[in-house]
Amino acid sequence: MPLSDPIHPVRRLLLGTCLTLAACATSQAVPPLAGSEWRLSHINDDAVLAHPPATLVFGADGRLSGHGTCNRFTASYRLDSDRLTIGPVAATRIGCPGPVGQQENRYLQALQGAAQVRQQDGGLLIRSDSPAAVLRFVPARP
């Protein structure tokens, strides 16, 4: 059989190896989000208030939930490679005056504008396009 034959055993082996390596590279680049729980540590370079904590939980059902700082929230999410899309965020409406409320507003707005996600140094980074922000998370359970 000539090497140009599309079913030549060597070509089949090489193609299979290339496809396997591409699949592995893709799966390693995407963090497994379903079932993971995170605590917000920074918005951009600003450390967030430790108490009450702002959290984020990715459900296996395509829903996420958490605490904004003083309100609970929920939304849908979709992960396509490193692209993260978060649906409209629905939150309870407890009044949060001062720094707690300001932090929660920044967090929920950035979360709803999520565009990209990646793991770094054991944490999670979510980049938002609107408004432009980087949310940094640490695991909720060490």
C-alpha positions in Angstrom: 0.0 0.0 0.0 1.3 3.5 -0.8 1.9 5.9 2.1 -0.6 8.3 0.5 -3.4 5.8 0.9 -5.8 7.3 3.6 -6.1 4.0 5.4 -2.4 3.1 5.5 -1.7 1.7 9.0 1.1 4.1 9.7 -1.1 7.1 8.7 -3.9 5.7 10.8 -1.6 5.4 13.8 -0.2 8.9 13.3 -3.6 10.5 12.9 -4.9 8.7 16.0 -1.9 9.8 18.0 -2.4 13.4 16.9 -6.1 13.4 17.7 -5.4 11.8 21.2 -2.8 14.5 22.0 -5.1 17.3 20.9 -7.9 15.9 23.1 -5.6 15.7 26.1 -4.3 19.2 25.6 -7.8 20.6 25.4 -9.0 18.7 28.5 -6.1 19.9 30.6 -6.6 23.6 29.6 -10.2 23.5 30.8 -10.8 23.4 34.6 -13.3 20.9 35.8 -16.0 23.2 37.1 -18.9 20.9 37.9 -19.0 20.3 41.6 -16.3 22.8 42.5 -16.7 25.4 45.2 -14.8 28.7 45.4 -14.3 31.7 47.7 -13.6 35.1 46.1 -10.3 36.5 47.1 -9.7 39.5 44.8 -11.5 41.7 42.3 -8.7 42.9 40.0 -5.9 43.5 42.5 -8.2 44.5 45.4 -8.5 42.0 48.2 -12.1 41.4 49.1 -13.7 41.5 52.6 -13.2 38.1 54.3 -16.5 38.3 56.2 -19.0 37.6 55.1 -17.3 35.6 52.3 -18.3 35.9 48.6 -18.6 32.4 47.2 -19.2 30.5 43.9 -20.5 26.9 43.4 -20.6 25.3 40.0 -23.4 22.6 39.9 -23.3 19.6 37.6 -26.6 20.7 36.2 -25.3 23.8 34.4 -26.3 26.1 37.3 -24.1 28.1 39.6 -24.9 29.6 43.0 -23.3 31.3 45.9 -23.2 34.4 48.2 -22.5 37.8 46.7 -21.4 38.9 50.1 -24.7 39.4 51.8 -27.2 38.1 49.2 -27.6 34.6 47.7 -27.5 34.3 43.9 -28.0 31.8 41.2 -27.5 31.7 37.4 -26.9 29.3 34.5 -23.4 28.8 33.1 -21.9 27.2 30.0 -18.3 26.3 29.5 -16.9 26.0 25.9 -13.1 25.4 26.1 -11.9 28.3 28.2 -14.9 30.5 27.3 -17.4 30.9 30.2 -20.9 32.3 29.7 -23.0 33.1 32.7 -26.7 33.8 32.3 -28.6 36.5 34.1 -27.9 36.5 37.8 -30.9 36.3 40.1 -30.2 37.4 43.7 -32.1 38.0 46.9 -32.6 41.6 47.8 -31.3 42.2 51.3 -30.0 45.7 51.7 -26.3 45.8 51.9 -25.0 49.3 52.8 -21.4 50.5 52.7 -18.4 48.5 51.6 -20.3 45.1 51.7 -22.9 46.3 49.2 -20.3 47.9 47.0 -18.2 44.8 46.9 -21.3 42.7 46.1 -22.3 44.9 43.2 -18.8 44.7 41.7 -18.7 41.0 42.1 -22.1 40.2 40.6 -21.7 42.6 37.7 -18.3 41.1 36.8 -19.6 37.6 37.2 -22.5 38.3 34.8 -20.0 39.7 32.3 -17.8 36.6 32.5 -15.9 35.8 29.3 -13.0 33.5 30.1 -12.0 31.1 32.9 -8.7 29.3 33.8 -7.0 27.7 36.7 -3.8 29.2 38.1 -1.7 28.4 41.2 -4.5 26.2 42.6 -7.1 29.0 42.2 -9.6 30.1 39.6 -9.5 33.2 37.5 -12.6 34.5 35.7 -12.1 37.4 33.3 -15.0 39.7 32.7 -15.4 41.8 29.6 -18.3 44.0 30.8 -17.3 45.6 33.1 -13.6 44.7 32.5 -12.5 42.9 35.6 -10.6 39.8 36.9 -12.2 37.7 39.6 -9.7 35.6 41.6 -10.9 32.7 43.7 -9.4 30.2 46.1 -10.9 26.8 46.8 -13.7 27.1 49.4 -12.5 23.9 51.0 -8.7 23.5 51.3 
